[in-house]
Amino acid sequence: MDLSSAKDTRFPFIPGTKPSIKNSQLLISTGIPSLDHIIGGGLPIGSLFLIEEDRYGIYARVMLKYFMAEGVVTSQPLLVGSKDTTQLVSELPAVITDVNSTNQPPHLDEQMKIAWRYQNMKVIDSSPTGGQVFGHFYDLTKTMQKEVIEKADITQWYDDSCPEKDSVFENSAYSKLLECVQETLTKGQYSVSEMLSKRQVLRIVIHSLGSRLWFSDSKDSSHQDLLKFLYFFRALLRYSYAVAVITVPVDCLDNSDAVIQRIEHLSDIAIRLESFMGTQREVNPLFKDYHGLLHLRKLPALNTIAPHNPDSRDLVFKIRRKRFVIEILHLPAELGDSAQREQDETASLVGCASQSRKNLLDF
């Protein structure tokens, strides 16, 4: 084999990336190490990551900030798109330089509070793996310095005009956003066909895509515009050194035509955030240590036969002190063995066995 051709098959060195050990796919970090671990190591190049917003959109917005902050820290260009004029860039969290403080083990007293039968359950490791800097921790109580943000390569797009019809979409805002994405990809030479000695990965962020500000005259037109945009958008990503993260307020969509499932089908990775805010679960002792559930709707299956299979799908998220953390749902220590046995025995008496106690065989 020719040595020159062997060198061409190697992964190009791109800051903030690493190859996957499972399928040799080039990955970037979401900015949340625990989320990277869940989805198989990170976001593949050329993929579309869908975040189905929580009811008030608070936590989905936090995840976008992490993704953007990771791009600034790793010197990766950003393209931020939104229908309104809300500035996400000025609210980016500051990076934590002292990583040791984020990886301290829990106190002995906290370990003793965990019931013995849950101690052997594997908890998602939220620390960077591989011995290299991939994924950082950020302090939500502090914002990134203004000088750092100004030096970063950030392109912002927004459109607050009234909906107008064009030759492709009922709402021309979709066309304008696609044109901005295509121009940015062409200008930055992010296409895979470009032969460059120095590569970069473009991070694309679209906030609240398909919200009421994106609506057209009818529900069918609004849904068709959204699906058509995602089809064109993913085609652009597939042949580019770019990764996109979009949030969609699914509570605003009428799912009578299964538009949410169709959106998930057009994405490569999809998660849904279910916040406890304003619900009965907010006062439920089972969820007192968490802020919501994280549902895995779709996992990446690029360059592989089967998608990544995480250790557990019972996932919760919480903002602990300064960090956004995703963990496996563990029952609290208050539900001890004695209380659990009483509940199990009570439940067993409600079945068919309670009606036929005199029989020798109970089913």
C-alpha positions in Angstrom: 0.0 0.0 0.0 1.2 3.4 -0.9 2.3 5.5 2.1 0.9 8.7 0.6 -2.5 7.1 0.3 -2.3 5.8 3.8 -1.7 9.3 5.1 -4.8 10.6 3.2 -7.0 8.1 5.0 -6.1 9.4 8.4 -8.4 11.8 10.3 -7.5 15.4 9.8 -6.5 17.2 13.0 -9.4 19.5 13.9 -9.5 21.3 17.2 -12.3 20.2 19.5 -12.8 16.8 17.7 -12.0 13.2 18.2 -12.6 10.0 16.3 -15.1 7.5 17.7 -13.6 4.2 18.8 -16.9 2.4 17.8 -17.4 3.5 14.2 -14.5 5.8 13.3 -16.9 8.7 13.1 -15.4 12.2 13.8 -17.1 13.7 16.8 -17.5 17.0 18.6 -18.7 17.6 22.1 -22.2 18.9 23.0 -20.6 20.9 25.8 -22.2 18.5 28.3 -19.9 15.5 29.0 -22.6 13.4 30.5 -24.7 13.9 27.3 -21.7 13.0 25.2 -21.5 9.7 27.0 -25.2 8.9 26.5 -25.3 9.5 22.8 -22.1 7.5 22.1 -19.2 9.9 22.7 -20.4 13.1 21.0 -22.1 14.6 18.0 -20.9 13.1 14.6 -19.8 15.5 11.9 -22.6 16.2 9.5 -25.3 15.3 11.9 -28.5 17.0 13.0 -29.3 17.0 16.8 -32.9 17.7 17.7 -33.9 18.9 21.2 -37.6 18.9 21.9 -38.1 21.8 24.2 -39.5 21.5 27.7 -42.8 23.3 28.4 -41.2 26.7 29.1 -38.0 26.2 27.0 -35.7 27.0 29.9 -33.6 23.9 30.0 -33.4 23.5 26.2 -32.0 27.1 26.1 -29.4 26.1 28.7 -28.3 23.2 26.5 -27.9 25.5 23.5 -25.7 27.8 25.6 -23.4 24.8 26.5 -23.1 23.8 22.8 -22.3 27.4 21.8 -19.8 27.9 24.7 -18.0 24.7 23.7 -17.5 26.1 20.2 -16.1 29.4 21.6 -13.6 27.6 23.9 -12.4 25.2 21.1 -12.2 28.0 18.5 -14.9 26.6 16.3 -17.1 29.0 14.3 -20.7 29.5 15.2 -23.8 30.3 13.2 -26.7 31.2 15.4 -30.2 31.5 14.0 -33.4 32.6 15.6 -36.7 34.1 14.6 -36.8 36.7 17.4 -34.1 39.1 18.4 -33.2 37.4 21.7 -29.5 37.3 22.1 -28.2 33.9 23.2 -24.5 34.9 22.6 -24.3 37.4 25.4 -25.5 34.8 27.9 -22.8 32.1 27.3 -21.5 30.5 30.5 -17.9 30.8 31.6 -15.7 27.8 31.3 -14.4 26.1 34.5 -10.6 25.8 34.4 -10.3 23.8 37.7 -11.6 20.5 36.5 -10.7 18.7 39.7 -13.4 20.6 41.6 -16.1 19.2 39.3 -14.9 15.6 39.7 -14.8 15.4 43.5 -16.4 12.2 44.8 -19.5 12.5 47.0 -19.1 12.8 50.7 -19.2 9.6 52.8 -22.4 10.7 54.4 -24.0 11.1 51.0 -22.8 7.6 50.0 -24.4 6.1 53.1 -27.8 7.5 52.2 -28.0 5.4 49.1 -29.8 2.1 49.6 -27.6 -0.9 49.3 -29.4 -2.4 46.3 -28.8 0.8 44.2 -25.0 1.1 45.0 -24.1 -1.4 42.2 -26.1 0.5 39.5 -23.8 2.1 37.0 -24.0 5.9 37.1 -23.2 7.9 33.9 -19.7 9.3 34.2 -19.8 13.0 33.4 -16.0 13.4 33.2 -14.2 13.6 29.8 -12.8 10.3 28.6 -9.7 9.3 26.6 -7.3 11.3 28.6 -7.7 14.3 26.3 -9.5 17.6 26.5 -12.8 16.8 24.9 -15.8 18.6 26.5 -15.5 21.2 29.2 -17.4 22.1 32.3 -19.1 25.5 32.5 -20.3 27.7 35.4 -23.9 28.8 34.9 -23.5 31.5 37.6 -20.9 33.3 35.5 -21.0 34.6 31.9 -18.2 34.4 29.4 -16.0 37.5 29.2 -17.2 40.0 26.6 -13.7 40.2 25.0 -13.7 36.4 24.4 -17.1 36.5 22.7 -16.1 39.4 20.5 -13.0 37.6 19.3 -14.9 34.4 18.5 -16.1 33.7 14.9 -19.9 34.0 15.5 -22.4 34.7 12.7 -25.9 35.7 13.9 -29.1 35.5 11.8 -32.6 36.6 12.8 -35.7 37.6 11.1 -38.5 39.6 12.7 -40.5 40.4 9.5 -44.0 39.3 8.8 -44.5 35.9 7.1 -44.4 36.1 3.3 -44.8 33.4 0.6 -42.1 32.6 -1.9 -41.7 29.9 -4.6 -40.6 27.2 -2.1 -42.0 28.0 1.3 -45.2 29.5 2.6 -43.1 31.4 5.1 -40.0 32.9 3.4 -38.1 33.0 6.7 -37.2 29.3 6.1 -35.7 30.3 2.7 -33.7 33.1 4.2 -32.3 30.9 6.8 -31.3 28.2 4.3 -29.6 30.8 2.2 -27.6 32.1 5.2 -26.6 28.5 6.0 -25.5 27.8 2.5 -23.6 31.0 2.1 -21.8 30.4 5.4 -20.8 26.9 4.4 -19.6 28.1 1.0 -17.7 31.0 2.3 -16.0 29.0 5.0 -15.2 26.2 2.7 -16.8 23.6 5.0 -17.6 21.2 2.1 -16.1 17.7 2.3 -15.0 18.2 -1.3 -12.7 21.1 -0.4 -9.1 20.2 -0.1 -7.8 22.2 2.8 -4.7 21.8 4.9 -6.5 23.2 8.0 -10.0 22.2 8.8 -12.7 23.7 11.0 -16.1 22.5 12.1 -19.0 24.9 11.9 -21.5 24.7 14.8 -25.0 25.7 13.8 -27.6 26.7 16.4 -31.3 27.3 15.6 -33.4 28.2 18.5 -37.2 27.5 18.7 -37.6 26.4 15.1 -41.2 25.9 14.1 -42.6 28.1 17.0 -45.6 30.3 16.5 -43.3 33.0 15.0 -42.7 30.5 12.1 -46.3 29.7 11.5 -48.1 30.3 8.2 -51.7 30.8 7.4 -52.7 27.2 8.1 -51.5 24.3 10.2 -50.8 22.1 7.1 -48.6 24.8 5.5 -46.7 25.4 8.8 -45.9 21.7 9.2 -45.0 21.3 5.5 -42.6 24.2 5.7 -40.9 22.8 8.8 -40.5 19.3 7.3 -39.3 20.7 4.0 -36.7 22.9 5.7 -35.3 20.0 7.8 -35.0 17.9 4.6 -33.0 20.5 2.8 -31.1 21.4 5.9 -29.9 17.9 6.6 -28.8 17.5 3.0 -26.5 20.5 3.4 -25.1 19.0 6.6 -24.3 15.6 5.2 -21.6 16.9 2.8 -20.1 19.5 5.2 -17.9 19.8 8.2 -20.7 21.1 10.3 -23.0 20.0 13.1 -26.4 21.5 13.9 -28.4 21.6 17.1 -32.0 22.8 16.8 -34.7 23.2 19.4 -38.4 22.7 18.6 -41.2 23.7 20.9 -43.2 20.5 20.4 -46.0 21.7 22.8 -46.9 24.3 20.2 -47.4 21.7 17.4 -50.6 19.9 16.7 -49.5 16.3 16.4 -52.6 15.0 14.8 -50.6 14.4 11.6 -47.6 12.9 13.5 -45.5 15.9 12.7 -43.3 15.3 15.8 -42.4 11.8 14.8 -41.7 13.0 11.2 -39.3 15.6 12.6 -37.5 13.0 14.7 -37.2 10.8 11.6 -35.5 13.7 9.7 -33.0 14.2 12.5 -30.0 12.0 13.4 -30.2 12.4 17.2 -33.4 13.4 19.1 -34.1 13.9 22.8 -37.1 15.3 24.6 -36.9 17.3 27.8 -39.8 17.0 30.2 -39.6 19.5 33.0 -41.2 19.0 36.4 -41.9 22.7 36.7 -45.6 23.3 37.2 -46.5 19.6 37.4 -47.3 17.2 40.2 -43.9 15.6 39.8 -42.4 18.8 41.2 -43.7 17.9 44.7 -43.2 14.1 44.3 -40.5 12.8 46.7 -39.3 10.4 44.0 -38.1 13.4 41.9 -37.2 15.9 44.6 -33.5 15.9 43.6 -34.1 16.4 39.8 -35.6 19.0 37.5 -36.9 16.9 34.7 -36.8 13.7 32.6 -34.7 13.2 29.5 -36.3 11.0 26.9 -34.1 9.4 24.2 -36.2 9.6 21.0 -33.5 8.7 18.5 -29.8 7.8 18.7 -27.2 8.1 16.0 -26.7 5.3 13.5 -24.1 6.7 11.1 -21.5 4.4 9.7 -22.9 1.5 11.7 -25.7 -1.1 11.4 -27.3 -0.5 14.8 -27.5 2.7 16.8 -25.7 3.3 20.1 -27.3 1.5 23.0 -26.8 3.4 26.3 -26.5 1.7 29.7 -30.0 3.0 30.8 -32.8 5.0 29.3 -34.3 6.1 32.7 -32.5 9.4 32.6 -33.1 12.6 34.5 -31.4 16.0 34.4 -30.8 18.6 37.1 -28.9 21.9 37.6 -26.6 21.1 40.5 -24.9 24.1 41.9 -23.2 25.4 38.7 -23.6 22.5 36.3 -26.2 20.9 34.1 -26.0 17.2 34.8 -27.7 14.1 33.3 -27.9 11.0 35.4 -29.7 7.7 35.7 -32.8 7.9 37.8 -32.3 6.3 41.2 -35.0 5.8 43.8 -34.4 7.8 46.9 -33.1 6.2 50.1 -36.4 6.9 51.9 -38.0 4.1 50.0 -36.3 1.4 52.0 -36.7 -2.4 51.8 -39.3 -2.6 54.6 -41.5 0.0 53.0 -41.1 -1.5 49.6 -42.0 -5.0 50.9 -45.2 -3.6 52.5 -46.2 -2.0 49.1 -45.4 -5.3 47.3 -47.4 -7.4 49.7 -50.4 -5.0 49.6 -50.3 -5.1 45.8 -50.2 -8.9 45.8 -53.4 -9.1 47.8 -55.3 -7.2 45.2 -54.8 -9.8 42.5 -56.7 -13.0 41.8 -54.9 -14.7 44.7 -56.9 -12.6 47.2 -60.1 -14.0 45.8 -59.1 -17.7 46.1 -57.2 -18.0 49.3 -58.7 -21.4 50.0 -57.2 -22.9 46.8 -53.9 -24.7 47.0 -52.7 -23.1 43.7 -52.7 -19.4 43.4 -52.0 -17.7 40.1 
